Amino acid sequence: GVWLSTDAGGSWAPSLAVIMATDLEIDPTDSNTLYAACGNFTSAGHGLYRTKTGGASWTKLTTGLPSQWGGKAELALAPTNPQRLYASIGNGASTGSGTWLCRSDNGGTSWTTVSTQDYATYQGWFSHDVAVAPDNDAVVLVAGIDIWKSTSAGAGLTLKSDWQQW
């Protein structure tokens, strides 16, 4: 889950009691707004969450996101536009199980699947990530077995590496 300290780490208390928090993002313009990705292997409560109260209460985000997935999720918040978030959602541990790249343009209230390119392949439960350029919220990198790049806000991913060439 997610734990909260209000005394610079001197003590901690549970804030979001969902198994396996895999990622946290903090809005750089409002430190009370945080996003959490939780769960793996379809664990109870898996999903994306948002707090606007510094962790006092959390809301599960569902609009436009896949309703079920078997892997983990990773988040990236655009520094130039904190209303834009990306979520890399892996579906499991077998080849072809699926990966979704989702984008929100309204602070997580609603999401759109912008790519179903299976860049995580069999690593959807473990090894995939998403990053957004610090100076351009339309430039996104996703990584799993290989690295892919989009210059159009997640759509049109282009392969940038080939693991078989190593």
RODO-2510 file (C-alpha; in nm, 4 decimals, decimal comma):
residues 166
     n   res          X          Y          Z
     1     g     0,0000     0,0000     0,0000
     2     v     0,0880     0,3651     0,0346
     3     w     0,2132     0,5023     0,3644
     4     l     0,2196     0,8683     0,4711
     5     s     0,4573     1,0642     0,6916
     6     t     0,3754     1,4141     0,8156
     7     d     0,6976     1,4552     1,0158
     8     a     0,9729     1,4136     0,7541
     9     g     0,9793     1,0356     0,7899
    10     g     0,9906     1,0171     1,1686
    11     s     0,6726     0,8117     1,1734
    12     w     0,4485     0,6541     0,9115
    13     a     0,0791     0,5660     0,8857
    14     p    -0,1148     0,3754     0,6198
    15     s    -0,2753     0,6032     0,3623
    16     l    -0,3964     0,3678     0,0854
    17     a    -0,4433     0,0070     0,1942
    18     v    -0,4209    -0,1634    -0,1451
    19     i    -0,1715    -0,4438    -0,2072
    20     m     0,1446    -0,3671    -0,4034
    21     a     0,1722     0,0041    -0,4726
    22     t     0,4001    -0,0019    -0,7775
    23     d     0,4226     0,3693    -0,8575
    24     l     0,3459     0,7161    -0,7175
    25     e     0,3341     1,0499    -0,8984
    26     i     0,3013     1,3904    -0,7311
    27     d     0,1503     1,6892    -0,9101
    28     p     0,4345     1,9464    -0,9163
    29     t     0,1831     2,2338    -0,8934
    30     d    -0,0208     2,0874    -0,6048
    31     s     0,1546     1,8512    -0,3639
    32     n    -0,1823     1,7417    -0,2202
    33     t    -0,2611     1,5707    -0,5517
    34     l    -0,0963     1,2314    -0,5900
    35     y    -0,1569     0,9327    -0,8139
    36     a    -0,0889     0,5707    -0,7207
    37     a    -0,0734     0,2538    -0,9291
    38     c    -0,1501    -0,0564    -0,7241
    39     g    -0,1702    -0,4299    -0,7682
    40     n    -0,0258    -0,7189    -0,9624
    41     f    -0,1475    -1,0648    -1,0629
    42     t    -0,5071    -0,9358    -1,0321
    43     s    -0,4604    -0,8676    -0,6606
    44     a    -0,7591    -0,7271    -0,4721
    45     g    -0,8161    -0,3569    -0,5329
    46     h    -0,5682    -0,3342    -0,8205
    47     g    -0,6019    -0,0107    -1,0157
    48     l    -0,5107     0,3540    -1,0397
    49     y    -0,5949     0,5917    -0,7559
    50     r    -0,5879     0,9686    -0,6958
    51     t    -0,5879     1,1787    -0,3825
    52     k    -0,6449     1,5538    -0,3754
    53     t    -0,6124     1,5636     0,0034
    54     g    -0,2479     1,4723     0,0483
    55     g    -0,3351     1,1079     0,1113
    56     a    -0,6227     1,1545     0,3586
    57     s    -0,8632     0,9915     0,1108
    58     w    -0,8233     0,8216    -0,2259
    59     t    -1,0517     0,7701    -0,5271
    60     k    -1,0143     0,4741    -0,7622
    61     l    -0,9915     0,5946    -1,1232
    62     t    -1,1859     0,3786    -1,3680
    63     t    -1,3327     0,5841    -1,6529
    64     g    -1,1752     0,4672    -1,9795
    65     l    -0,9270     0,2254    -1,8187
    66     p    -0,9285    -0,1506    -1,8789
    67     s    -1,1646    -0,3045    -1,6219
    68     q    -0,9289    -0,5949    -1,5440
    69     w    -0,5608    -0,6622    -1,5895
    70     g    -0,3286    -0,9260    -1,4562
    71     g    -0,0010    -0,7340    -1,4357
    72     k     0,1178    -0,4113    -1,2819
    73     a     0,0747    -0,0478    -1,3820
    74     e     0,3313     0,2320    -1,4014
    75     l     0,2609     0,6067    -1,4214
    76     a     0,4198     0,9178    -1,5735
    77     l     0,3000     1,2726    -1,5138
    78     a     0,3947     1,5383    -1,7697
    79     p     0,6017     1,8101    -1,5981
    80     t     0,4914     2,0721    -1,8519
    81     n     0,1225     1,9814    -1,8143
    82     p     0,0316     1,8138    -1,4817
    83     q    -0,3181     1,7397    -1,6123
    84     r    -0,1627     1,4923    -1,8573
    85     l    -0,0765     1,1483    -1,7211
    86     y     0,0246     0,8280    -1,8903
    87     a    -0,0287     0,4777    -1,7538
    88     s     0,1530     0,1690    -1,8760
    89     i    -0,0679    -0,1260    -1,7842
    90     g     0,0622    -0,4803    -1,8237
    91     n    -0,1744    -0,7730    -1,8380
    92     g     0,0323    -1,0645    -1,7160
    93     a     0,3213    -1,3031    -1,7449
    94     s     0,2690    -1,4759    -2,0789
    95     t     0,3628    -1,3706    -2,4309
    96     g     0,0740    -1,1940    -2,5995
    97     s    -0,1109    -1,1210    -2,2753
    98     g    -0,1345    -0,7538    -2,3664
    99     t    -0,0108    -0,4117    -2,2684
   100     w    -0,2094    -0,0896    -2,2698
   101     l    -0,0744     0,2640    -2,2879
   102     c    -0,3437     0,4937    -2,1522
   103     r    -0,3503     0,8738    -2,1314
   104     s    -0,5489     1,1199    -1,9246
   105     d    -0,5701     1,4862    -2,0187
   106     n    -0,7782     1,5884    -1,7174
   107     g    -0,5802     1,4832    -1,4129
   108     g    -0,6929     1,1214    -1,4162
   109     t    -1,0687     1,1805    -1,4238
   110     s    -1,0989     0,9977    -1,7564
   111     w    -0,8590     0,7940    -1,9690
   112     t    -0,8135     0,6919    -2,3303
   113     t    -0,6241     0,3853    -2,4498
   114     v    -0,3784     0,5345    -2,6992
   115     s    -0,1879     0,2145    -2,7824
   116     t    -0,2258    -0,1598    -2,7448
   117     q     0,1243    -0,2330    -2,8762
   118     d     0,2370    -0,5204    -2,6536
   119     y     0,5750    -0,3686    -2,5598
   120     a     0,5833    -0,5510    -2,2235
   121     t     0,5049    -0,8917    -2,3812
   122     y     0,5589    -1,1542    -2,1113
   123     q     0,6924    -0,8925    -1,8647
   124     g     0,3552    -0,7221    -1,7991
   125     w     0,3658    -0,8435    -1,4420
   126     f     0,7126    -0,7032    -1,3752
   127     s     0,9319    -0,5133    -1,6190
   128     h     0,7745    -0,2275    -1,8114
   129     d     0,7640     0,1492    -1,7706
   130     v     0,6496     0,4772    -1,9195
   131     a     0,8249     0,8169    -1,9238
   132     v     0,7282     1,1547    -2,0655
   133     a     0,9762     1,4148    -2,1900
   134     p     1,0396     1,6942    -1,9401
   135     d     0,9832     1,9647    -2,2034
   136     n     0,7117     1,8156    -2,4277
   137     d     0,4063     1,6280    -2,2988
   138     a     0,3521     1,4625    -2,6395
   139     v     0,6871     1,2790    -2,6385
   140     v     0,6557     0,9467    -2,4578
   141     l     0,8837     0,6461    -2,4138
   142     v     0,7534     0,3053    -2,3120
   143     a     0,9747     0,0131    -2,2289
   144     g     0,9295    -0,3548    -2,1742
   145     i     1,1309    -0,6054    -2,3686
   146     d     1,2177    -0,3220    -2,6081
   147     i     1,1873     0,0579    -2,6045
   148     w     0,9226     0,2372    -2,8091
   149     k     0,8738     0,6117    -2,8685
   150     s     0,5775     0,8287    -2,9560
   151     t     0,5887     1,1944    -3,0553
   152     s     0,2088     1,2118    -3,0751
   153     a     0,0975     1,1732    -2,7098
   154     g     0,1224     0,7952    -2,7041
   155     a    -0,0207     0,7127    -3,0444
   156     g     0,1970     0,5716    -3,3204
   157     l     0,4692     0,4017    -3,1166
   158     t     0,7948     0,3479    -3,3059
   159     l     1,0377     0,0707    -3,2088
   160     k     1,3711     0,2148    -3,0890
   161     s     1,5543    -0,0983    -2,9738
   162     d     1,5701    -0,4669    -3,0585
   163     w     1,6555    -0,7041    -2,7770
   164     q     1,7524    -0,9725    -3,0283
   165     q     2,0422    -0,7568    -3,1514
   166     w     2,2249    -0,7846    -2,8177
***
